[in-house]
Amino acid sequence: MNKKLFLMLLLTIGVASCGTEKPEQVTFASAVQSLTGQATKAQTSQTVDNIRRQLTPEVRQRFGNNALLIARLESRDQASVLIQSGVNRDVETYVTPDGISLSLRDGVLVGTRGLGFDLMNTDVSETAISNRGRAVRVHRYLDGESKIVIKSYICDYRGVDPIVESCKGKDTQFQNSYRVSASEIVASRQWIGPEVGYIQIELP
């Protein structure tokens, strides 16, 4: 489902309607005020719990039963629902109504777009979430002069629920955490970069 169709669907279910709002209308109206913090006609701040409760089977059906995510950007205290917009080999991309996108490989964040100071791409081929141990991460960012900046980190893994990934680089360290069920990451807290901070991601 492309962005235009996504926005049309939001309008169809009453985001811009007047009168008494149904729960799903509140959910998606708030989703438009997504991770960027850009205000829309919907001024009601939604929590992850509220969004999760309102994603009923009926609401999911209106989205064509497409795969969804719920995400919360901690630094801006903004939560949004995202819909799967595409799959490229083993990378799934999810998008908010206003075009913020997250790309994940097996639940691990490998790229963002539209947040500012985006994570352009990430080499997580050595990520050792399933077998613990140690791995190397490589992050690529776009700087203020539109040049690619490469950062590398050594990561160690511990724990079971959640699995904690502790990474250290030359001048930065961070911790990601992952909750896994049936070999699938169902919820996580992952670091995007020093300017954007952490994002919480979960399956609804």
C-alpha positions as CSV (number, residue, x, y, z in Angstrom):
1,M,0.0,0.0,0.0
2,N,1.5,3.3,-1.1
3,K,1.6,6.5,0.9
4,K,-1.2,8.1,-1.1
5,L,-3.5,5.2,-0.6
6,F,-2.6,5.1,3.0
7,L,-3.6,8.7,3.5
8,M,-6.8,8.2,1.5
9,L,-7.7,5.3,3.9
10,L,-7.1,7.5,6.9
11,L,-9.6,10.0,5.5
12,T,-12.1,7.3,4.6
13,I,-12.2,6.0,8.2
14,G,-12.9,9.5,9.4
15,V,-9.7,11.2,10.5
16,A,-10.9,14.6,9.2
17,S,-14.6,14.1,10.1
18,C,-16.6,16.1,12.5
19,G,-18.7,15.0,15.4
20,T,-18.1,12.2,17.9
21,E,-14.9,10.2,17.1
22,K,-14.8,6.5,17.2
23,P,-11.8,4.9,18.9
24,E,-10.1,4.0,15.6
25,Q,-10.5,7.5,14.4
26,V,-8.6,8.8,17.4
27,T,-5.9,6.2,16.7
28,F,-5.2,7.2,13.2
29,A,-5.7,10.9,13.7
30,S,-3.0,10.7,16.3
31,A,-0.8,8.6,13.9
32,V,-0.7,11.5,11.5
33,Q,1.0,13.5,14.3
34,S,3.6,10.8,14.1
35,L,7.3,10.5,15.1
36,T,8.2,14.0,13.8
37,G,6.0,15.7,16.3
38,Q,4.4,17.7,13.4
39,A,0.9,18.7,14.5
40,T,-2.2,18.0,12.4
41,K,-5.9,18.5,13.1
42,A,-5.5,15.7,15.6
43,Q,-4.0,17.2,18.8
44,T,-4.7,14.3,21.1
45,S,-1.4,12.7,22.2
46,Q,-1.6,8.9,22.0
47,T,0.4,6.4,24.0
48,V,1.6,3.0,22.7
49,D,-1.0,1.3,25.0
50,N,-3.8,3.4,23.5
51,I,-2.8,2.7,20.0
52,R,-2.5,-1.0,20.7
53,R,-5.9,-1.2,22.3
54,Q,-7.5,0.6,19.3
55,L,-6.0,-1.7,16.7
56,T,-9.0,-4.0,16.7
57,P,-9.6,-6.7,14.1
58,E,-12.1,-4.3,12.4
59,V,-9.4,-1.5,12.1
60,R,-6.8,-4.0,10.9
61,Q,-9.3,-5.1,8.2
62,R,-9.6,-1.5,7.0
63,F,-5.9,-1.6,6.5
64,G,-6.3,-4.7,4.3
65,N,-4.7,-6.8,7.1
66,N,-1.3,-5.5,6.1
67,A,1.5,-5.9,8.6
68,L,1.7,-3.1,11.2
69,L,4.1,-1.9,13.7
70,I,3.8,0.5,16.7
71,A,6.8,2.8,17.3
72,R,7.6,5.4,19.9
73,L,10.5,7.8,19.5
74,E,11.7,8.5,23.1
75,S,13.4,11.9,22.5
76,R,10.2,13.4,21.1
77,D,7.7,11.3,23.1
78,Q,5.7,10.6,19.9
79,A,4.0,7.3,19.1
80,S,2.7,6.2,15.8
81,V,1.3,3.2,14.0
82,L,3.2,2.2,10.8
83,I,2.1,0.0,7.9
84,Q,4.3,-2.2,5.8
85,S,5.1,-0.4,2.5
86,G,7.5,-2.9,0.9
87,V,9.8,-5.9,1.2
88,N,13.2,-6.0,-0.4
89,R,14.7,-9.4,0.0
90,D,15.0,-9.7,3.8
91,V,14.4,-6.0,4.6
92,E,10.9,-4.9,5.5
93,T,10.0,-1.2,5.4
94,Y,7.2,0.4,7.4
95,V,5.9,3.9,7.0
96,T,3.8,6.4,9.0
97,P,1.0,8.4,7.3
98,D,3.4,11.4,6.8
99,G,6.2,9.4,5.3
100,I,8.6,8.6,8.2
101,S,10.0,5.1,7.5
102,L,11.7,2.4,9.4
103,S,13.5,-0.5,7.7
104,L,14.1,-3.7,9.6
105,R,15.9,-7.0,8.9
106,D,14.5,-9.8,11.0
107,G,13.3,-7.2,13.5
108,V,16.7,-5.4,13.7
109,L,16.6,-1.7,12.7
110,V,18.8,-1.1,9.6
111,G,17.6,2.3,8.4
112,T,15.4,5.3,8.9
113,R,14.1,8.1,6.7
114,G,12.4,11.4,7.5
115,L,13.5,11.8,11.1
116,G,16.5,14.1,10.4
117,F,20.0,12.8,11.2
118,D,18.8,9.5,9.7
119,L,20.4,6.1,10.0
120,M,21.1,5.6,6.2
121,N,21.9,2.0,6.5
122,T,23.4,-0.5,8.9
123,D,25.5,-3.6,8.5
124,V,24.2,-6.0,11.1
125,S,25.2,-9.2,9.3
126,E,27.2,-10.3,12.3
127,T,24.4,-9.5,14.8
128,A,24.4,-12.4,17.3
129,I,21.0,-12.0,18.9
130,S,20.2,-15.7,18.4
131,N,23.5,-17.2,19.5
132,R,24.9,-14.4,21.8
133,G,28.6,-13.9,21.6
134,R,30.2,-10.8,20.1
135,A,29.6,-9.0,16.8
136,V,30.5,-5.9,14.8
137,R,28.0,-3.3,13.8
138,V,28.6,-0.6,11.1
139,H,26.3,2.4,11.0
140,R,26.2,4.9,8.1
141,Y,24.9,8.5,8.6
142,L,24.5,11.5,6.4
143,D,26.2,14.6,7.9
144,G,25.3,18.2,7.4
145,E,27.4,18.4,4.2
146,S,25.6,15.4,2.7
147,K,28.6,13.1,3.2
148,I,28.4,9.6,4.5
149,V,29.9,9.2,8.0
150,I,30.7,5.6,9.0
151,K,30.7,4.5,12.6
152,S,31.6,1.0,13.8
153,Y,30.8,-0.7,17.1
154,I,31.8,-3.9,19.0
155,C,28.7,-5.5,20.5
156,D,28.2,-8.1,23.2
157,Y,25.0,-10.0,24.0
158,R,23.5,-11.2,27.3
159,G,20.2,-12.2,28.8
160,V,17.2,-14.0,27.6
161,D,14.1,-11.9,28.1
162,P,15.1,-9.3,27.0
163,I,18.3,-10.0,25.1
164,V,20.5,-7.0,25.7
165,E,23.0,-5.9,23.0
166,S,25.7,-3.6,24.5
167,C,27.8,-1.8,21.9
168,K,30.8,0.4,22.2
169,G,32.5,2.6,19.6
170,K,35.3,5.1,19.5
171,D,33.2,7.9,21.2
172,T,29.8,6.3,21.7
173,Q,28.2,3.5,23.5
174,F,24.6,2.3,23.6
175,Q,22.4,-0.7,24.5
176,N,19.6,-2.2,22.5
177,S,17.2,-4.7,23.9
178,Y,15.0,-7.3,22.2
179,R,12.1,-9.5,23.3
180,V,11.9,-12.7,21.3
181,S,9.0,-15.1,20.9
182,A,9.2,-18.2,18.7
183,S,12.5,-16.9,17.2
184,E,10.8,-13.6,16.2
185,I,11.6,-10.2,17.7
186,V,8.2,-9.0,19.0
187,A,9.4,-5.9,20.8
188,S,12.6,-3.9,21.0
189,R,14.3,-0.7,22.0
190,Q,16.9,0.3,19.5
191,W,19.4,3.2,19.1
192,I,19.2,5.2,15.9
193,G,22.0,7.7,16.6
194,P,23.2,10.4,19.0
195,E,20.9,13.2,17.7
196,V,17.7,11.1,17.5
197,G,18.2,8.6,20.3
198,Y,16.2,5.5,21.0
199,I,13.1,4.2,19.3
200,Q,10.8,1.5,20.8
201,I,9.2,-0.9,18.3
202,E,6.7,-3.6,18.8
203,L,4.3,-5.8,16.9
204,P,0.7,-4.8,17.8
